[in-house]
Amino acid sequence: MIVHRFEHDIAGRPYQIEVTLVGNRWRAQLRRLAGMSTSLMPFYGTTPEEAADLLTRWLVLAHSRQTPQAVRSAGSA
């Protein structure tokens, strides 16, 4: 099995993405580490880079939506 690995720093947190071939497309998912949740859905692309990029963009979007809410919550405490 061929595994492509990508590392990104998103919102100050390191992420490791693994991409594997499934049928005729590539599946990107977060690398499973001890104590880490595995509930995040995989992202698919026609190339390893495309699949990893889709997951990376989703993580960036998720962090950008989370950050303003966390700031508002902390400010009201």
Secondary structure as GFF3:
##gff-version 3
##sequence-region A 1 77
A	DSSP	beta_strand	3	10	.	.	.	ID=ss1
A	DSSP	beta_strand	13	22	.	.	.	ID=ss2
A	DSSP	beta_strand	25	30	.	.	.	ID=ss3
A	DSSP	beta_strand	43	45	.	.	.	ID=ss4
A	DSSP	alpha_helix	48	75	.	.	.	ID=ss5
###
